[in-house]
Amino acid sequence: MKRDFVSFPITNFQDTKSRLLDWGNRFDVCCLLDNHQYHLPHHRFECLLAAGSLDSLAAPAGNAFRKLDLFSARHDDWLFGHFGFDLKIETEGTASSHPDHIQFPDLFFFVPEFVIELQQDRIRIGSRNAHQEKILAEIFRLPGRVIYGSSGPIEAKHAFSQAEYKDTVEKIRRRILRGDCYEVNFCQEFLAQEVQADPLLLYRQLSQLSPTPFGAYYKTGDKFLLCASPERYLTRQGPLLLSQPIKGTWARDLSDPARDERLQMQLLNSPKDRSENVMVVDLVRNDLSKVCENGSVHVEELFGIYAFPQVHQMISSVAGIPLADKSWVDLVKATFPMGSMTGAPKKRVLELIETFEKSRRGLFSGAVGYVTPERDFDFNVVIRSILYNTSSRFLSFTVGSGITFYSEPEREYEECMIKASAIKKVLTG
């Protein structure tokens, strides 16, 4: 059945977005993707909501990509969902035996009941059964929200003490020195138990403190992702396939604009960050070359410096023309997990990640996004995110950094704390 879209004018964008999120949260499955009014290249939607599920696929790692290909072929419609980090067993042959406290499926996609696009002056409501006016009225009605409440400040415990973290960085540097790899994305989880909190409130606070171009509020039953990601993993827009890895992070100084500008230039000229970034660019070029036309893979931008609320980031853009015989699932499978969250060479680094990290990444380091009926798509990298299971009452967030031979353990630890700062402020009030 065809999905019809009807457009309506709006007068207050922020109020409408808030109401839209309240309305979407009433469903067992919903996904709000929010650009937060960044004007970056290749962004197609300012704010996109999928709510309700007409059909869905939840699959464990093993044969999940194949199942998704078949699921996609059955549905000539929008799809929303996620890829978990442990799908790496299908792409690189590496499994994890560590605990996963939040328990998102390794892969989940759904055909939404409603697809709603929000722009500055209008809202477009897509439904198979029409009644768009009724949906609009519901959105602007006071919502009957489910409030989980809050038990006060939430203290999440480190997986590593500061001394353990620094010692592990040194162990990784020794592995690099002996030639095992060039770079390792090393992460540490912060975990809280017996948490009773309102996911929607946490997301709103996180978005207010740290608005980013790949923000997401993602709900599948009792599991929530509250995401403030600045990073795009992979997008296809017609004949263009594009990845935009982030490597290089420096704290901002919003109290001193002149110093903040100097910090930008220090990041741009940092030998360690540039070498880290170019290694990931080479890895992404190699991944894209597996599914793109010969000679089409190229670097659109190298060492771009972008400012976000907490940090400056070094972002590069790698693009190519995908082969005509490759499905959208093929394009993801060939490049997953993304190079910015693994390191180089990818397979060996994934083995080292299993050796040195203490918990399974789950949805962290995975991707959330959408697929259009034409099979264009856009997926983020799940970083700077809170993950919460309301049934088990586990809440976690994970941060990491790229370790090279030139890494200084103290500075790597500080970078992790900078990345965690917005989330810690939200959780502790």
BAZA-429833 format. One record per residue (C-alpha): residue in one letter; residue number from 1; x, y, z. Coordinates in pm, 1 decimal. Example, Ala and Ser with C-alpha at 12.3 -4.5 7.8 and 13.67 -1.06 7.14 Angstrom:
# residues 2
<rec 'a', 1, <1230.0, -450.0, 780.0>>,
<rec 's', 2, <1367.0, -106.0, 714.0>>,
END
This chain:
# residues 429
<rec 'm', 1, <0.0, 0.0, 0.0>>,
<rec 'k', 2, <131.4, 342.3, -98.7>>,
<rec 'r', 3, <229.1, 591.0, 171.4>>,
<rec 'd', 4, <79.4, 937.2, 114.3>>,
<rec 'f', 5, <237.3, 1255.0, 251.6>>,
<rec 'v', 6, <43.3, 1571.6, 334.3>>,
<rec 's', 7, <216.2, 1898.5, 423.9>>,
<rec 'f', 8, <90.4, 2148.5, 685.1>>,
<rec 'p', 9, <231.0, 2491.8, 778.2>>,
<rec 'i', 10, <361.5, 2550.2, 1132.7>>,
<rec 't', 11, <441.9, 2871.0, 1317.6>>,
<rec 'n', 12, <669.3, 2750.2, 1599.4>>,
<rec 'f', 13, <935.5, 2499.8, 1500.1>>,
<rec 'q', 14, <1077.0, 2421.6, 1847.7>>,
<rec 'd', 15, <733.9, 2380.2, 2005.8>>,
<rec 't', 16, <625.4, 2151.2, 1721.7>>,
<rec 'k', 17, <941.6, 1939.3, 1757.1>>,
<rec 's', 18, <883.5, 1900.9, 2129.4>>,
<rec 'r', 19, <522.8, 1794.4, 2075.5>>,
<rec 'l', 20, <625.1, 1559.3, 1794.3>>,
<rec 'l', 21, <869.7, 1383.4, 2024.8>>,
<rec 'd', 22, <603.4, 1350.5, 2297.3>>,
<rec 'w', 23, <362.5, 1203.1, 2044.7>>,
<rec 'g', 24, <615.0, 958.0, 1898.4>>,
<rec 'n', 25, <718.9, 837.5, 2241.9>>,
<rec 'r', 26, <370.3, 692.2, 2298.3>>,
<rec 'f', 27, <453.7, 412.2, 2054.9>>,
<rec 'd', 28, <650.1, 100.6, 2151.0>>,
<rec 'v', 29, <890.6, 168.7, 1863.6>>,
<rec 'c', 30, <998.0, 513.9, 1750.7>>,
<rec 'c', 31, <1300.3, 691.4, 1606.2>>,
<rec 'l', 32, <1354.2, 1067.7, 1598.0>>,
<rec 'l', 33, <1656.6, 1183.1, 1394.6>>,
<rec 'd', 34, <1749.5, 1546.5, 1458.0>>,
<rec 'n', 35, <1997.4, 1767.1, 1268.5>>,
<rec 'h', 36, <1962.6, 2048.3, 1527.7>>,
<rec 'q', 37, <1979.8, 2309.1, 1249.8>>,
<rec 'y', 38, <2339.7, 2247.8, 1148.6>>,
<rec 'h', 39, <2404.0, 2353.2, 790.2>>,
<rec 'l', 40, <2641.6, 2079.0, 682.0>>,
<rec 'p', 41, <2680.5, 1931.5, 332.6>>,
<rec 'h', 42, <2476.3, 1625.9, 233.7>>,
<rec 'h', 43, <2207.1, 1664.8, 500.0>>,
<rec 'r', 44, <1864.2, 1587.5, 355.5>>,
<rec 'f', 45, <1627.9, 1628.2, 653.5>>,
<rec 'e', 46, <1617.9, 1868.3, 946.1>>,
<rec 'c', 47, <1410.8, 1637.9, 1167.2>>,
<rec 'l', 48, <1259.9, 1298.8, 1083.1>>,
<rec 'l', 49, <1032.0, 1083.4, 1299.7>>,
<rec 'a', 50, <930.1, 721.2, 1248.9>>,
<rec 'a', 51, <659.5, 600.5, 1489.0>>,
<rec 'g', 52, <483.8, 268.9, 1526.3>>,
<rec 's', 53, <573.5, -53.8, 1348.1>>,
<rec 'l', 54, <387.5, -222.5, 1062.5>>,
<rec 'd', 55, <655.1, -493.1, 1040.0>>,
<rec 's', 56, <996.7, -543.5, 1197.4>>,
<rec 'l', 57, <1307.1, -758.2, 1193.3>>,
<rec 'a', 58, <1519.7, -832.1, 1500.1>>,
<rec 'a', 59, <1817.3, -1053.2, 1422.9>>,
<rec 'p', 60, <2123.1, -1175.7, 1615.6>>,
<rec 'a', 61, <2464.1, -1158.4, 1452.8>>,
<rec 'g', 62, <2535.6, -1457.1, 1231.9>>,
<rec 'n', 63, <2309.7, -1418.5, 930.9>>,
<rec 'a', 64, <2156.9, -1079.3, 1008.5>>,
<rec 'f', 65, <2266.1, -891.3, 694.0>>,
<rec 'r', 66, <2116.8, -1163.1, 473.1>>,
<rec 'k', 67, <1789.9, -1148.8, 668.3>>,
<rec 'l', 68, <1785.6, -770.3, 632.4>>,
<rec 'd', 69, <1834.5, -797.3, 254.5>>,
<rec 'l', 70, <1528.0, -1024.7, 233.8>>,
<rec 'f', 71, <1327.5, -802.0, 469.5>>,
<rec 's', 72, <1413.5, -495.7, 261.3>>,
<rec 'a', 73, <1312.0, -670.9, -61.4>>,
<rec 'r', 74, <964.7, -741.4, 83.7>>,
<rec 'h', 75, <897.8, -378.4, 173.6>>,
<rec 'd', 76, <896.1, -101.8, -85.5>>,
<rec 'd', 77, <875.6, 158.7, 189.1>>,
<rec 'w', 78, <1073.1, 352.3, 446.8>>,
<rec 'l', 79, <1286.5, 155.0, 691.0>>,
<rec 'f', 80, <1437.0, 275.9, 1018.7>>,
<rec 'g', 81, <1664.4, 89.3, 1255.6>>,
<rec 'h', 82, <2012.9, 7.6, 1374.8>>,
<rec 'f', 83, <2326.3, -199.0, 1327.2>>,
<rec 'g', 84, <2496.7, -314.7, 1649.0>>,
<rec 'f', 85, <2874.4, -334.6, 1678.4>>,
<rec 'd', 86, <2871.6, -714.0, 1719.8>>,
<rec 'l', 87, <2768.1, -761.2, 1357.1>>,
<rec 'k', 88, <3147.2, -749.8, 1315.1>>,
<rec 'i', 89, <3138.1, -1129.8, 1338.1>>,
<rec 'e', 90, <2969.6, -1132.3, 995.0>>,
<rec 't', 91, <3205.7, -881.5, 835.6>>,
<rec 'e', 92, <3539.7, -949.3, 1005.8>>,
<rec 'g', 93, <3488.5, -1284.5, 1181.4>>,
<rec 't', 94, <3545.7, -1150.2, 1533.5>>,
<rec 'a', 95, <3306.3, -1229.4, 1818.2>>,
<rec 's', 96, <3281.1, -1089.7, 2172.5>>,
<rec 's', 97, <3241.8, -1281.8, 2498.8>>,
<rec 'h', 98, <3206.5, -970.5, 2716.2>>,
<rec 'p', 99, <2876.5, -881.3, 2891.9>>,
<rec 'd', 100, <2618.9, -657.2, 2720.9>>,
<rec 'h', 101, <2418.6, -480.9, 2989.4>>,
<rec 'i', 102, <2161.2, -301.4, 2771.4>>,
<rec 'q', 103, <2070.5, -588.6, 2534.4>>,
<rec 'f', 104, <1966.9, -412.0, 2213.6>>,
<rec 'p', 105, <1932.3, -668.2, 1931.7>>,
<rec 'd', 106, <2240.9, -690.3, 1710.4>>,
<rec 'l', 107, <2020.6, -571.7, 1423.8>>,
<rec 'f', 108, <1673.4, -419.9, 1428.4>>,
<rec 'f', 109, <1475.1, -256.5, 1147.3>>,
<rec 'f', 110, <1110.5, -163.7, 1119.2>>,
<rec 'v', 111, <859.4, -36.2, 864.0>>,
<rec 'p', 112, <705.0, 261.5, 1043.8>>,
<rec 'e', 113, <334.0, 321.3, 1072.2>>,
<rec 'f', 114, <398.1, 695.3, 1040.8>>,
<rec 'v', 115, <686.1, 890.5, 885.2>>,
<rec 'i', 116, <691.0, 1260.2, 972.1>>,
<rec 'e', 117, <932.0, 1521.7, 839.5>>,
<rec 'l', 118, <967.9, 1851.2, 1024.9>>,
<rec 'q', 119, <1118.0, 2161.9, 867.8>>,
<rec 'q', 120, <1138.1, 2519.8, 986.9>>,
<rec 'd', 121, <797.4, 2623.6, 855.2>>,
<rec 'r', 122, <612.5, 2300.1, 778.4>>,
<rec 'i', 123, <541.4, 1945.4, 883.0>>,
<rec 'r', 124, <488.7, 1658.4, 635.4>>,
<rec 'i', 125, <296.5, 1357.3, 762.5>>,
<rec 'g', 126, <322.5, 1025.8, 579.1>>,
<rec 's', 127, <73.0, 747.3, 641.5>>,
<rec 'r', 128, <-67.0, 450.9, 449.1>>,
<rec 'n', 129, <-417.7, 510.2, 580.9>>,
<rec 'a', 130, <-444.1, 887.5, 529.5>>,
<rec 'h', 131, <-600.1, 1065.6, 832.8>>,
<rec 'q', 132, <-305.8, 1308.1, 835.2>>,
<rec 'e', 133, <-524.9, 1587.4, 976.5>>,
<rec 'k', 134, <-620.3, 1363.7, 1267.6>>,
<rec 'i', 135, <-253.0, 1284.8, 1335.1>>,
<rec 'l', 136, <-167.8, 1655.8, 1327.7>>,
<rec 'a', 137, <-442.6, 1726.1, 1582.1>>,
<rec 'e', 138, <-309.6, 1448.8, 1806.4>>,
<rec 'i', 139, <41.7, 1593.8, 1791.7>>,
<rec 'f', 140, <-83.4, 1934.5, 1906.3>>,
<rec 'r', 141, <-299.7, 1788.3, 2180.8>>,
<rec 'l', 142, <-147.7, 1766.2, 2528.6>>,
<rec 'p', 143, <20.7, 1425.1, 2525.0>>,
<rec 'g', 144, <-42.9, 1150.4, 2778.7>>,
<rec 'r', 145, <323.8, 1079.8, 2846.0>>,
<rec 'v', 146, <464.8, 780.2, 3027.7>>,
<rec 'i', 147, <691.5, 917.9, 3301.0>>,
<rec 'y', 148, <946.7, 679.1, 3445.3>>,
<rec 'g', 149, <1050.2, 930.0, 3708.4>>,
<rec 's', 150, <1396.0, 993.3, 3845.2>>,
<rec 's', 151, <1581.5, 862.1, 4148.2>>,
<rec 'g', 152, <1801.7, 1171.1, 4163.6>>,
<rec 'p', 153, <2158.6, 1211.1, 4036.0>>,
<rec 'i', 154, <2283.5, 904.8, 3850.3>>,
<rec 'e', 155, <2642.8, 801.1, 3921.5>>,
<rec 'a', 156, <2791.8, 569.6, 3658.5>>,
<rec 'k', 157, <3100.6, 368.3, 3754.1>>,
<rec 'h', 158, <3407.6, 349.8, 3528.8>>,
<rec 'a', 159, <3502.6, 14.7, 3380.8>>,
<rec 'f', 160, <3865.4, 124.8, 3427.5>>,
<rec 's', 161, <4034.0, 322.1, 3701.6>>,
<rec 'q', 162, <4246.9, 607.1, 3570.4>>,
<rec 'a', 163, <4562.2, 405.1, 3643.0>>,
<rec 'e', 164, <4420.8, 95.4, 3469.8>>,
<rec 'y', 165, <4322.5, 301.0, 3168.4>>,
<rec 'k', 166, <4669.7, 452.8, 3131.5>>,
<rec 'd', 167, <4833.4, 112.4, 3176.2>>,
<rec 't', 168, <4611.0, -31.3, 2901.6>>,
<rec 'v', 169, <4702.7, 252.7, 2666.2>>,
<rec 'e', 170, <5069.1, 167.8, 2724.4>>,
<rec 'k', 171, <4999.8, -199.7, 2645.9>>,
<rec 'i', 172, <4831.8, -96.5, 2320.1>>,
<rec 'r', 173, <5127.4, 126.7, 2232.5>>,
<rec 'r', 174, <5359.1, -172.2, 2279.3>>,
<rec 'r', 175, <5138.8, -376.4, 2042.4>>,
<rec 'i', 176, <5166.8, -97.5, 1788.0>>,
<rec 'l', 177, <5546.0, -80.7, 1832.5>>,
<rec 'r', 178, <5583.5, -450.6, 1759.1>>,
<rec 'g', 179, <5379.7, -415.8, 1440.2>>,
<rec 'd', 180, <5040.9, -564.6, 1537.6>>,
<rec 'c', 181, <4853.1, -257.2, 1414.2>>,
<rec 'y', 182, <4874.1, 117.5, 1349.2>>,
<rec 'e', 183, <4584.0, 251.2, 1554.5>>,
<rec 'v', 184, <4325.4, 114.4, 1799.3>>,
<rec 'n', 185, <3999.5, 279.2, 1900.6>>,
<rec 'f', 186, <3997.8, 192.9, 2271.0>>,
<rec 'c', 187, <3677.2, 247.7, 2471.1>>,
<rec 'q', 188, <3565.1, 235.6, 2832.8>>,
<rec 'e', 189, <3208.9, 193.0, 2957.4>>,
<rec 'f', 190, <3047.8, 383.6, 3243.4>>,
<rec 'l', 191, <2769.0, 177.0, 3401.3>>,
<rec 'a', 192, <2491.3, 250.7, 3651.0>>,
<rec 'q', 193, <2254.4, -8.0, 3801.7>>,
<rec 'e', 194, <1909.2, 15.9, 3956.7>>,
<rec 'v', 195, <1838.1, 334.5, 3761.8>>,
<rec 'q', 196, <1488.2, 473.1, 3740.6>>,
<rec 'a', 197, <1482.2, 766.4, 3501.8>>,
<rec 'd', 198, <1271.1, 931.2, 3233.3>>,
<rec 'p', 199, <1447.8, 867.9, 2897.3>>,
<rec 'l', 200, <1265.0, 1151.5, 2725.4>>,
<rec 'l', 201, <1374.0, 1400.3, 2991.1>>,
<rec 'l', 202, <1735.1, 1279.6, 2970.0>>,
<rec 'y', 203, <1729.6, 1313.6, 2591.7>>,
<rec 'r', 204, <1591.3, 1666.8, 2607.8>>,
<rec 'q', 205, <1857.2, 1770.0, 2858.4>>,
<rec 'l', 206, <2134.0, 1610.8, 2651.1>>,
<rec 's', 207, <2009.5, 1778.7, 2332.7>>,
<rec 'q', 208, <1990.1, 2116.5, 2503.4>>,
<rec 'l', 209, <2341.7, 2085.1, 2641.6>>,
<rec 's', 210, <2498.1, 1921.6, 2336.6>>,
<rec 'p', 211, <2293.6, 1964.6, 2014.9>>,
<rec 't', 212, <2462.6, 1776.1, 1729.9>>,
<rec 'p', 213, <2383.7, 1704.9, 1363.6>>,
<rec 'f', 214, <2324.4, 1331.2, 1416.1>>,
<rec 'g', 215, <2116.2, 1334.7, 1731.8>>,
<rec 'a', 216, <1864.1, 1056.0, 1784.6>>,
<rec 'y', 217, <1593.4, 948.3, 2025.7>>,
<rec 'y', 218, <1548.7, 577.8, 1954.3>>,
<rec 'k', 219, <1311.1, 346.1, 2138.4>>,
<rec 't', 220, <1251.1, -25.3, 2087.2>>,
<rec 'g', 221, <1021.6, -149.8, 2363.9>>,
<rec 'd', 222, <1210.5, -116.3, 2693.6>>,
<rec 'k', 223, <1542.0, -12.4, 2537.7>>,
<rec 'f', 224, <1637.5, 348.5, 2469.7>>,
<rec 'l', 225, <1918.6, 525.1, 2285.5>>,
<rec 'l', 226, <1963.1, 893.8, 2371.3>>,
<rec 'c', 227, <2216.9, 1007.8, 2117.6>>,
<rec 'a', 228, <2415.7, 1329.5, 2068.7>>,
<rec 's', 229, <2641.9, 1209.7, 1789.1>>,
<rec 'p', 230, <2831.9, 1454.3, 1568.5>>,
<rec 'e', 231, <2939.0, 1181.9, 1324.1>>,
<rec 'r', 232, <2799.2, 1040.2, 1000.8>>,
<rec 'y', 233, <2888.3, 679.4, 926.8>>,
<rec 'l', 234, <2756.4, 631.2, 573.7>>,
<rec 't', 235, <2503.8, 787.2, 340.0>>,
<rec 'r', 236, <2386.4, 709.5, -9.9>>,
<rec 'q', 237, <2226.3, 990.2, -206.8>>,
<rec 'g', 238, <2153.8, 878.0, -561.7>>,
<rec 'p', 239, <2486.2, 805.4, -732.1>>,
<rec 'l', 240, <2695.9, 916.9, -431.9>>,
<rec 'l', 241, <2819.0, 700.6, -143.6>>,
<rec 'l', 242, <2981.4, 905.8, 133.8>>,
<rec 's', 243, <3149.0, 838.4, 467.5>>,
<rec 'q', 244, <3269.1, 1111.5, 708.1>>,
<rec 'p', 245, <3497.6, 968.7, 977.0>>,
<rec 'i', 246, <3592.1, 1177.8, 1279.7>>,
<rec 'k', 247, <3941.5, 1148.1, 1421.2>>,
<rec 'g', 248, <4082.6, 1435.2, 1625.7>>,
<rec 't', 249, <3914.0, 1596.2, 1927.9>>,
<rec 'w', 250, <4008.4, 1912.5, 2120.6>>,
<rec 'a', 251, <3812.8, 2080.9, 2398.0>>,
<rec 'r', 252, <3660.8, 2421.7, 2328.6>>,
<rec 'd', 253, <3693.0, 2744.0, 2530.4>>,
<rec 'l', 254, <3361.5, 2922.2, 2480.6>>,
<rec 's', 255, <3455.8, 3190.0, 2735.3>>,
<rec 'd', 256, <3742.1, 3316.8, 2516.6>>,
<rec 'p', 257, <3665.5, 3333.0, 2140.6>>,
<rec 'a', 258, <4026.3, 3415.6, 2048.0>>,
<rec 'r', 259, <4161.3, 3117.5, 2241.7>>,
<rec 'd', 260, <3885.1, 2897.2, 2101.1>>,
<rec 'e', 261, <4001.7, 2989.7, 1750.4>>,
<rec 'r', 262, <4361.9, 2909.9, 1846.2>>,
<rec 'l', 263, <4250.2, 2569.4, 1972.9>>,
<rec 'q', 264, <4094.8, 2503.6, 1631.6>>,
<rec 'm', 265, <4426.8, 2578.1, 1463.8>>,
<rec 'q', 266, <4614.7, 2362.8, 1714.7>>,
<rec 'l', 267, <4390.1, 2070.2, 1627.0>>,
<rec 'l', 268, <4436.9, 2132.0, 1254.8>>,
<rec 'n', 269, <4816.0, 2133.2, 1295.2>>,
<rec 's', 270, <4843.5, 1850.0, 1548.7>>,
<rec 'p', 271, <5072.7, 1579.3, 1399.2>>,
<rec 'k', 272, <4916.0, 1307.8, 1615.6>>,
<rec 'd', 273, <4558.3, 1396.1, 1517.1>>,
<rec 'r', 274, <4642.4, 1436.0, 1149.0>>,
<rec 's', 275, <4817.8, 1098.5, 1137.4>>,
<rec 'e', 276, <4524.9, 935.9, 1319.0>>,
<rec 'n', 277, <4279.1, 1094.8, 1077.6>>,
<rec 'v', 278, <4466.7, 1001.3, 761.4>>,
<rec 'm', 279, <4497.1, 638.5, 873.7>>,
<rec 'v', 280, <4118.8, 617.7, 908.5>>,
<rec 'v', 281, <4070.4, 791.2, 572.6>>,
<rec 'd', 282, <4287.8, 524.0, 408.7>>,
<rec 'l', 283, <4085.0, 251.5, 579.9>>,
<rec 'v', 284, <3755.0, 403.8, 462.9>>,
<rec 'r', 285, <3889.3, 440.9, 107.4>>,
<rec 'n', 286, <3973.7, 72.3, 111.0>>,
<rec 'd', 287, <3626.2, -21.1, 241.9>>,
<rec 'l', 288, <3445.4, 190.2, -18.0>>,
<rec 's', 289, <3658.8, 51.2, -300.6>>,
<rec 'k', 290, <3504.1, -292.9, -237.9>>,
<rec 'v', 291, <3159.5, -171.8, -347.4>>,
<rec 'c', 292, <3231.7, 132.2, -568.1>>,
<rec 'e', 293, <3319.8, 174.3, -933.7>>,
<rec 'n', 294, <3687.5, 148.5, -1019.6>>,
<rec 'g', 295, <3864.4, 480.4, -973.9>>,
<rec 's', 296, <3558.3, 657.7, -829.0>>,
<rec 'v', 297, <3666.2, 660.7, -463.5>>,
<rec 'h', 298, <3814.5, 995.7, -366.9>>,
<rec 'v', 299, <3865.1, 1224.2, -66.6>>,
<rec 'e', 300, <3620.4, 1517.1, -81.4>>,
<rec 'e', 301, <3767.8, 1688.7, 223.9>>,
<rec 'l', 302, <4073.2, 1610.9, 434.8>>,
<rec 'f', 303, <4123.7, 1744.7, 789.2>>,
<rec 'g', 304, <3810.1, 1959.3, 800.8>>,
<rec 'i', 305, <3773.8, 2131.5, 1139.8>>,
<rec 'y', 306, <3418.4, 2161.6, 1276.0>>,
<rec 'a', 307, <3297.2, 2318.8, 1601.3>>,
<rec 'f', 308, <3039.6, 2151.5, 1826.9>>,
<rec 'p', 309, <2912.6, 2264.7, 2168.4>>,
<rec 'q', 310, <3177.6, 2082.8, 2374.3>>,
<rec 'v', 311, <3461.4, 2010.5, 2130.5>>,
<rec 'h', 312, <3632.4, 2084.0, 1800.5>>,
<rec 'q', 313, <3647.0, 1780.5, 1569.4>>,
<rec 'm', 314, <3862.6, 1686.8, 1271.0>>,
<rec 'i', 315, <3637.2, 1537.1, 1002.1>>,
<rec 's', 316, <3728.6, 1402.7, 660.2>>,
<rec 's', 317, <3491.1, 1305.3, 378.5>>,
<rec 'v', 318, <3544.1, 1006.2, 148.9>>,
<rec 'a', 319, <3309.5, 941.7, -144.2>>,
<rec 'g', 320, <3258.3, 703.9, -434.0>>,
<rec 'i', 321, <3005.1, 581.1, -689.7>>,
<rec 'p', 322, <2848.1, 251.3, -575.4>>,
<rec 'l', 323, <2836.4, -43.0, -815.5>>,
<rec 'a', 324, <2495.7, -91.9, -975.3>>,
<rec 'd', 325, <2466.2, -455.3, -866.7>>,
<rec 'k', 326, <2514.4, -381.4, -496.2>>,
<rec 's', 327, <2213.7, -350.1, -266.2>>,
<rec 'w', 328, <2208.7, -88.2, 7.8>>,
<rec 'v', 329, <2270.2, -369.6, 257.7>>,
<rec 'd', 330, <2582.2, -472.8, 60.4>>,
<rec 'l', 331, <2716.9, -118.2, 92.8>>,
<rec 'v', 332, <2677.9, -122.8, 470.1>>,
<rec 'k', 333, <2814.6, -474.4, 513.2>>,
<rec 'a', 334, <3131.3, -393.3, 315.9>>,
<rec 't', 335, <3214.3, -95.9, 540.4>>,
<rec 'f', 336, <3094.1, -213.2, 884.0>>,
<rec 'p', 337, <3204.0, -156.9, 1155.7>>,
<rec 'm', 338, <3313.6, 194.1, 1064.0>>,
<rec 'g', 339, <3686.1, 265.0, 1063.8>>,
<rec 's', 340, <3666.4, 554.8, 1308.3>>,
<rec 'm', 341, <3546.9, 313.7, 1581.3>>,
<rec 't', 342, <3789.3, 31.5, 1505.5>>,
<rec 'g', 343, <4135.2, 126.4, 1378.3>>,
<rec 'a', 344, <4377.3, -18.3, 1127.4>>,
<rec 'p', 345, <4411.3, -288.8, 1012.0>>,
<rec 'k', 346, <4048.6, -351.9, 1097.2>>,
<rec 'k', 347, <4043.0, -728.3, 1160.0>>,
<rec 'r', 348, <4348.3, -732.1, 1388.5>>,
<rec 'v', 349, <4229.3, -425.9, 1575.0>>,
<rec 'l', 350, <3890.7, -586.8, 1645.6>>,
<rec 'e', 351, <4076.3, -877.6, 1806.2>>,
<rec 'l', 352, <4272.8, -633.3, 2021.9>>,
<rec 'i', 353, <3955.0, -448.6, 2120.4>>,
<rec 'e', 354, <3820.2, -778.7, 2251.7>>,
<rec 't', 355, <4144.5, -830.2, 2444.3>>,
<rec 'f', 356, <4164.4, -489.5, 2611.7>>,
<rec 'e', 357, <3804.7, -372.8, 2659.9>>,
<rec 'k', 358, <3585.8, -508.8, 2942.2>>,
<rec 's', 359, <3232.0, -493.5, 2803.3>>,
<rec 'r', 360, <3054.7, -559.7, 2476.7>>,
<rec 'r', 361, <2984.9, -240.0, 2287.8>>,
<rec 'g', 362, <2636.2, -342.6, 2173.5>>,
<rec 'l', 363, <2465.7, -49.6, 2005.4>>,
<rec 'f', 364, <2751.8, 183.9, 2096.7>>,
<rec 's', 365, <2985.2, 210.5, 1793.7>>,
<rec 'g', 366, <2698.5, 89.4, 1579.9>>,
<rec 'a', 367, <2471.3, 299.9, 1361.8>>,
<rec 'v', 368, <2113.1, 430.7, 1362.1>>,
<rec 'g', 369, <1933.5, 580.4, 1065.3>>,
<rec 'y', 370, <1681.9, 554.3, 784.2>>,
<rec 'v', 371, <1637.5, 406.7, 437.0>>,
<rec 't', 372, <1405.0, 569.4, 181.8>>,
<rec 'p', 373, <1175.8, 377.5, -58.2>>,
<rec 'e', 374, <1431.0, 460.9, -333.0>>,
<rec 'r', 375, <1698.7, 295.1, -112.0>>,
<rec 'd', 376, <1894.0, 607.0, -37.7>>,
<rec 'f', 377, <1999.2, 603.0, 327.8>>,
<rec 'd', 378, <2179.7, 789.9, 603.8>>,
<rec 'f', 379, <2330.2, 638.5, 920.9>>,
<rec 'n', 380, <2510.9, 800.1, 1210.2>>,
<rec 'v', 381, <2784.6, 662.5, 1435.2>>,
<rec 'v', 382, <2644.4, 588.9, 1781.3>>,
<rec 'i', 383, <2877.7, 786.7, 2007.2>>,
<rec 'r', 384, <2821.2, 1051.0, 2282.0>>,
<rec 's', 385, <2512.8, 849.3, 2378.1>>,
<rec 'i', 386, <2321.8, 719.4, 2679.5>>,
<rec 'l', 387, <2181.6, 366.0, 2654.1>>,
<rec 'y', 388, <1910.4, 262.4, 2898.3>>,
<rec 'n', 389, <1706.9, -53.5, 2962.0>>,
<rec 't', 390, <1399.0, 29.2, 3171.2>>,
<rec 's', 391, <1332.7, -337.2, 3257.6>>,
<rec 's', 392, <1679.6, -433.4, 3383.7>>,
<rec 'r', 393, <1737.7, -72.5, 3501.7>>,
<rec 'f', 394, <2088.4, -66.9, 3360.9>>,
<rec 'l', 395, <2212.5, 262.9, 3215.6>>,
<rec 's', 396, <2544.6, 301.6, 3038.9>>,
<rec 'f', 397, <2752.6, 530.7, 2825.3>>,
<rec 't', 398, <3086.3, 462.4, 2659.8>>,
<rec 'v', 399, <3367.5, 688.3, 2543.6>>,
<rec 'g', 400, <3691.7, 617.4, 2365.1>>,
<rec 's', 401, <3979.7, 758.9, 2166.2>>,
<rec 'g', 402, <4215.4, 651.9, 1891.8>>,
<rec 'i', 403, <4542.2, 516.0, 2030.2>>,
<rec 't', 404, <4853.5, 544.7, 1814.6>>,
<rec 'f', 405, <5220.4, 499.5, 1904.8>>,
<rec 'y', 406, <5238.2, 876.2, 1966.7>>,
<rec 's', 407, <4948.3, 874.9, 2214.3>>,
<rec 'e', 408, <5010.7, 1015.0, 2562.4>>,
<rec 'p', 409, <4803.3, 814.4, 2815.3>>,
<rec 'e', 410, <4720.8, 1121.2, 3025.6>>,
<rec 'r', 411, <4597.4, 1316.2, 2724.6>>,
<rec 'e', 412, <4394.3, 1020.2, 2595.0>>,
<rec 'y', 413, <4225.0, 991.6, 2933.3>>,
<rec 'e', 414, <4148.8, 1364.4, 2932.3>>,
<rec 'e', 415, <4001.0, 1333.7, 2580.9>>,
<rec 'c', 416, <3766.4, 1060.0, 2705.1>>,
<rec 'm', 417, <3655.1, 1277.4, 2997.0>>,
<rec 'i', 418, <3589.2, 1569.4, 2760.2>>,
<rec 'k', 419, <3371.0, 1345.1, 2544.2>>,
<rec 'a', 420, <3186.3, 1223.9, 2853.8>>,
<rec 's', 421, <3137.0, 1570.5, 3004.4>>,
<rec 'a', 422, <2794.4, 1653.3, 2856.8>>,
<rec 'i', 423, <2649.8, 1313.9, 2951.9>>,
<rec 'k', 424, <2790.6, 1333.9, 3304.6>>,
<rec 'k', 425, <2637.9, 1678.8, 3349.8>>,
<rec 'v', 426, <2297.7, 1546.1, 3238.1>>,
<rec 'l', 427, <2312.2, 1241.5, 3468.6>>,
<rec 't', 428, <2434.3, 1426.9, 3776.1>>,
<rec 'g', 429, <2211.5, 1729.1, 3725.0>>,
END
